[in-house]
């Protein structure tokens, strides 16, 4: 990002699309945590990433019939930062009102 210096960027959270190469790789290596009834694949930490990057619960995107059990170090780090982001947003909101 620093080298390319794009004008804008965004984050997307991976959802495996059936029959794609990456989907097959995740399936073969058992890297997923959940596959829904239409075949979309969700990796461990999907719920954490939706809260962190989108500011909403993962149930806004998919009806979870499972409890997330797998967490990576990255997911745990994101979870620790969510309260800091909320506090930062509250402070910014208060400062804008003045």
For each residue, the residues with C-beta under 8 A, 3 or more apart:
1: 4 5 6 9
2: 5
3:
4: 1
5: 1 2
6: 1 9
7:
8:
9: 1 6
10:
11: 53
12:
13: 46 49 50 53 54
14: 22 43
15: 40 41 42 46 61
16: 20 22 23 26 27 32 35 40 41 42 43
17: 20 23 40 41
18: 23 39 40 41
19: 23 24
20: 16 17 23 24
21: 24 25
22: 14 16 25 26
23: 16 17 18 19 20 26 27 41
24: 19 20 21 27 28
25: 21 22 28 29 31
26: 16 22 23 29 31 32 41 43
27: 16 23 24 30 32 41
28: 24 25
29: 25 26
30: 27
31: 25 26 43 44
32: 16 26 27 35 41 42 43 44
33: 42 43 44 46 66 68 69 70
34: 41 42 46 64 65 66
35: 16 32 39 40 41 42
36: 39 40 42 62 63
37:
38:
39: 18 35 36
40: 15 16 17 18 35 36 62
41: 15 16 17 18 23 26 27 32 34 35
42: 15 16 32 33 34 35 36 46 62
43: 14 16 26 31 32 33 46
44: 31 32 33 68 69 70 71 72 75
45: 48 49 68 70 71 72 74 75 78
46: 13 15 33 34 42 43 49 50 58 62 68
47: 50 51 57 58 64 68
48: 45 51 52 68 71 75 78 79
49: 13 45 46 52 53 75 78
50: 13 46 47 53 54 56 57 58 60 61
51: 47 48 54 55 56 57 58 78 82
52: 48 49 78 79 81 82 85
53: 11 13 49 50
54: 13 50 51 60
55: 51
56: 50 51 60
57: 47 50 51 60
58: 46 47 50 51 61 62 64
59: 62 63 64
60: 50 54 56 57
61: 15 50 58
62: 36 40 42 46 58 59
63: 36 59
64: 34 47 58 59 67 68
65: 34
66: 33 34
67: 64
68: 33 44 45 46 47 48 64 71
69: 33 44
70: 33 44 45
71: 44 45 48 68 75 76 79
72: 44 45 75 76
73: 76 77
74: 45 77 78
75: 44 45 48 49 71 72 78 79
76: 71 72 73 79 80
77: 73 74 80 81
78: 45 48 49 51 52 74 75 81 82
79: 48 52 71 75 76 82
80: 76 77 83 84
81: 52 77 78 84 85
82: 51 52 78 79 85 86
83: 80 86 87
84: 80 81 87 88
85: 52 81 82 88 89
86: 82 83 89 90
87: 83 84 90 91
88: 84 85 91 92
89: 85 86 92 93
90: 86 87 93 94
91: 87 88 94 95
92: 88 89 95 96
93: 89 90 96 97
94: 90 91 97 98
95: 91 92 98
96: 92 93
97: 93 94
98: 94 95
